[in-house]
Amino acid sequence: MNNFHRLLIATVLLLYLSGCSVADMAYNSAPGFVAGEFKEAFDLSAAQSSQLDIQLEAFFTWHRQEELSRYREFLERAALSAADGITANEFLRLREDVGAAWERAVGKGIDSLGDLFTNLTPEQIEQYRQYHRESSEEYRDYLEKSVQQREIYRVERSFETLEDW
C-alpha cells in the first residue's frame, strides 16, 4: 500500500470519526474549488484573485444563509412526493422550484462577480476561450471511449483530484 492510499484511508477514517459528512466537507470546500477554477480559466492577477476570493466568500455566505433552508424544504417535499408516487403537478412544482433556485443563484453570482468580469483583459478572455476549447476536446475524447475505458478514466481522474487536494 503506497503513501497515497494510507493517506486516503486515514483521511476517510478521520472524517468519519470526527462526524464530518462528505456533503459538509464538499460545501465548505466549494469557495476554494470555484476560486481555483476561475483563477486557472482566466489567469487572474493577484488583485483580481483577492477580489474573487472576497466576492465568492460573500456569495457562499448568502447561499448558506438564504438558500440552504429552501433546499432542505424542497428536498423534504420531494421525498414526501416520491414516497407515494410523484404526480405530474408535483413534478412540475419541483421543477419550478429548481429553476427558481437556479435563477436566484445565477442572479446573485452575476451581482457578486460582475465587477470582476467587466475588468478582464482581452488576454484573459482569450485564456478562457483556450481553457474552454481544451475542456471541450477532453470531453469529446472521453465520449469516444468505451464504457469500460470511461470508467477507468473516471477512477484515474478521481485519484488525480484527491492527490491534488
C-alpha positions in Angstrom: 0.0 0.0 0.0 1.6 3.3 -1.1 1.6 6.5 0.9 -1.4 7.9 -1.1 -3.6 5.0 -0.1 -2.6 5.3 3.5 -3.3 9.0 3.5 -6.7 8.4 1.8 -7.7 5.8 4.4 -6.5 7.9 7.3 -8.5 10.9 5.9 -11.7 8.9 5.5 -11.4 7.5 9.0 -10.6 10.9 10.5 -13.7 12.4 8.8 -15.9 9.5 9.9 -14.7 9.7 13.5 -15.0 13.5 13.6 -18.6 13.3 12.4 -18.0 15.4 9.3 -20.2 14.5 6.4 -18.9 14.4 2.8 -21.6 17.0 1.9 -20.3 19.4 4.6 -16.8 18.9 3.5 -17.6 19.5 -0.2 -19.8 22.5 0.6 -17.1 24.1 2.8 -14.5 23.4 0.1 -16.6 24.9 -2.7 -15.4 28.5 -2.4 -11.7 27.4 -2.7 -12.5 25.0 -5.5 -14.6 27.6 -7.5 -11.9 30.2 -7.0 -9.2 27.8 -8.2 -11.2 27.0 -11.4 -11.8 30.7 -12.1 -8.1 31.6 -11.5 -6.9 28.8 -13.8 -9.5 29.5 -16.5 -8.9 33.3 -16.6 -5.3 33.5 -15.4 -6.3 36.2 -12.9 -3.9 38.7 -11.5 -3.2 38.8 -7.7 -5.5 41.8 -7.3 -8.3 40.0 -9.3 -7.7 36.8 -7.3 -8.1 38.7 -4.0 -11.3 40.4 -5.3 -12.6 37.0 -6.4 -11.9 35.4 -3.0 -13.8 38.2 -1.2 -16.8 38.1 -3.7 -17.0 34.3 -3.5 -17.0 34.3 0.2 -19.9 36.8 0.2 -21.7 34.7 -2.3 -21.4 31.5 -0.3 -22.3 33.3 2.9 -25.5 34.5 1.2 -26.1 31.0 -0.1 -25.7 29.4 3.3 -28.0 32.0 5.0 -30.7 32.3 2.3 -30.7 29.2 0.1 -29.9 26.1 2.2 -33.1 26.2 4.2 -35.0 26.5 0.9 -33.1 23.4 -0.4 -34.0 21.5 2.8 -37.7 22.3 2.4 -37.5 21.4 -1.3 -35.8 18.1 -0.6 -38.3 17.3 2.1 -41.2 17.9 -0.2 -39.6 15.9 -3.0 -39.1 13.0 -0.6 -42.8 13.1 0.5 -43.9 13.3 -3.1 -41.7 10.3 -4.0 -43.0 8.2 -1.1 -46.4 7.8 -2.7 -45.5 8.5 -6.3 -44.9 11.9 -7.9 -47.9 13.3 -9.7 -47.4 15.4 -12.8 -48.4 18.6 -10.9 -45.9 17.8 -8.1 -43.2 17.2 -10.7 -43.9 20.5 -12.4 -43.8 22.3 -9.0 -40.5 20.7 -8.1 -39.1 21.6 -11.5 -40.2 25.2 -11.0 -38.5 25.3 -7.6 -35.3 24.0 -9.0 -35.5 26.6 -11.8 -36.2 29.4 -9.3 -33.2 28.3 -7.1 -31.0 28.3 -10.2 -32.2 31.8 -11.2 -31.6 33.2 -7.7 -28.1 31.7 -7.6 -27.1 32.9 -11.1 -28.5 36.3 -10.4 -26.6 36.6 -7.1 -23.5 35.3 -8.8 -23.7 37.9 -11.5 -24.3 40.6 -8.9 -21.4 39.3 -6.9 -18.9 38.7 -9.7 -20.0 41.2 -12.3 -17.4 43.8 -11.5 -14.6 41.3 -11.8 -15.7 40.2 -15.2 -16.1 43.7 -16.6 -12.4 44.2 -15.8 -11.0 41.2 -17.6 -8.3 41.9 -20.2 -8.6 40.7 -23.8 -5.7 38.3 -23.0 -7.7 36.8 -20.0 -10.8 36.4 -22.2 -8.6 34.6 -24.8 -7.1 32.4 -22.0 -10.7 31.4 -21.0 -11.5 30.6 -24.6 -8.4 28.3 -24.9 -9.2 26.8 -21.5 -12.8 26.0 -22.7 -11.6 24.6 -26.0 -9.2 22.2 -24.2 -12.0 21.1 -21.9 -14.3 20.5 -24.9 -11.6 18.5 -26.6 -11.0 16.4 -23.5 -14.7 15.7 -23.2 -15.0 14.8 -26.8 -12.2 12.3 -26.4 -13.9 11.0 -23.3 -17.1 10.3 -25.2 -15.3 8.4 -27.9 -14.1 5.8 -25.2 -15.9 2.6 -24.5 -17.9 2.3 -21.3 -15.1 0.4 -19.6 -12.5 2.9 -20.7 -14.7 5.7 -19.4 -14.9 4.0 -16.0 -11.1 3.6 -15.9 -10.7 7.2 -16.8 -13.1 8.4 -14.1 -11.3 6.4 -11.5 -7.9 7.7 -12.6 -9.3 11.3 -12.6 -10.7 10.8 -9.1 -7.3 9.7 -7.8 -5.6 12.6 -9.5 -8.0 15.0 -7.9 -7.5 13.5 -4.5 -3.7 13.7 -4.9 -4.1 17.4 -5.9 -6.1 18.1 -2.7 
